[in-house]
Amino acid sequence: MCLPLEFGYVRVFCLFVVFDPVLSLDSGMLFPRESSSREVKELNGLWVFRADRSPNRNQGFELAWYKSRLVETGPVIDMPVPASYNDITQDPTLRNFIGWVWYEREVVVPPRWITDQDTRVVLRVGSAHYYSVVWVNGVKVTEHEGGHLPFEAEIGSLIRKDPTMPCRITIAVNNTLTLQTLPPGSIQYMKDRTKYPDGFFVQSIYFDFFNYAGIHRPVLLYTTPKAHVDDITVVTDFLDDTGLVKYKVSVQGAATATVKVTLMDKEAHCVASSTEPSGVLKVVDVKLWWPYLMHDNPGYLYSMEVRLMAADEESTYEDVYTLPVGIRTVNVTSSQFLINNKPFYFHGVNKHEDADIRGKGLDWPLIVKDFNLLKWLGANSFRTSHYPYAEEILQMCDRHGIVVIDECPGVGIKDIRSFGNASLTHHLVVMDELVRRDKNHPSVVMWSVANEPAAEMPPAEFYFKTLIKHTKALDPTRPVTYITDSNYARDKGAPFVDVVCINSYFSWYHDPGHVEVIPIQLNTQFENWYGKYQKPIIQSEYGADAVAGVHNDPPLMFTEEYQKVVLQSYHHVFDQKRKEYVVGELIWNFADFMTTQGITRVVGNKKGIFTRQRQPKAAAFILKERYWRLANETGQLPVWTKYPCQL
Ligand code: GCB
């Protein structure tokens, strides 16, 4: 397949239904875990790499680079996986490259995987941005659209064809964005030869972060028996002290199978079990899953072991998969966001997957550092602005009790042509994939289907009505929102959301330099929106750029002092409105991040309260003081947090 460059390509919820989320997808996407029946082999590390620099970027397909070793068809370089390729070399043309790049790696597969015909061998890519085609030993095994969600292919029969051959995995990845991709983008060819060299083009994007590309998350092989647990869906509730875990197990590879489900507490004691593929487990003296700083034992997880037994004429099969389960509820009233029936106030951040050198590549030191900073800050939540983050990050959230608003890559929907049928159809599939992947995370409390779309355009009403309805059908247990800007009068999608999430940048993009307008404008914003919709409101973005180390008093834009005073001016209003219907505040942004080059960006967006290298600016201390005060007022602090200075 070849894609030429110019193409591209309730308020109160019905809480206790086990939803069947996978409408358009025919299999589950459980996170690969080792067990007595499953092995995992990570393929991270160095791959060989080549960008297809031919004028139409199509030479790789024309010459079938996937048919032989990449080194045999031209020059290659080392490329780490996972990582964006953009900042790895000194070559500016690779940093800004648009089109197909080719990755390849050979793997030695354990002999048992080959000899045992009843073992499924699955190749899984955590994410690759944006469009991927995958071959094994020259045979195409899958392709996938979308840069932030996993995809996989069963390759067992292929590698068994010639057991003497090493398993050669080739992945071609194309970062071209079109008006129908998510996020959207478009290519402009500059044909005026008095101004631009032959073949000159630029990719325009309508979002404010660098379009990093490549294989961003782990690639791995994992095995399951032929008869296997394909998916598990869990919905939780509680009544007094009894936890209720409604579950459904789907099986593939066997006409009939028996299933044993065992729920264990942290000490590995069985607290409930069943032999049905679906049902309700009752947990006496339940330990609920609580957010960080809301309870002295946040992030409590049970383990649900699913053991499947099946047989056919030739063999018997046993498969074991263990899923972490947090028991909690989420509800929304006209003015509150409730977790376990208690009001929850989001005091958190917006993030990006972004760092020096690796770009958007998954990086454990960075992940752990960020969680330590979140805890230091007293943040209890974040939004995955503006795309789904790695599952590894959500697992950390589950374990640490960090609450997540899970956002799909619907950012930059600004052109009317991005509201058409092709866009909507793809957006629905992305929501299917997102809910399929993240439905069982207790930390995920709300879906966000988009960020700041051009919601004033006539097609927006149908688009968002359909999208939000679809998402609620996928998962009736969580509220759905999209993130809007502060102009309520023209927002056609807002009637359909459960929680109103508003971004505003008073004294920055409007009335620059005038922090004195913030109280009145913010107050007006809240009153307008609440007056119109009577739904709880989250201030989903606010902030100001500050170049670390640049100071001025009185405060001037881009100084650390200005960022501080903007934040403080917002906080005064939040403190009034959170007594009424404001249920959260998320700073833009946790850390400075890379953007495309432009006259308003100084080597990236500087609205971070931490630098890109995760050092605090003055604003971080303001926020830390505030978040710990909020936590003290609204939550129940764990014993160790009495000494937060030791964090
Ligand atoms: C926004 C966008 C975010 C930008 C931010 C800014 O409204 O949602 O992606 O980075 O403003 O700094 O301009």
Boltz pocket constraint, residues with backbone or C-beta under 6 A from the ligand:
constraints:
  - pocket:
      binder: B
      contacts: [[A, 207], [A, 208], [A, 386], [A, 451], [A, 452], [A, 503], [A, 541], [A, 588], [A, 605], [A, 607]]
      max_distance: 6.0
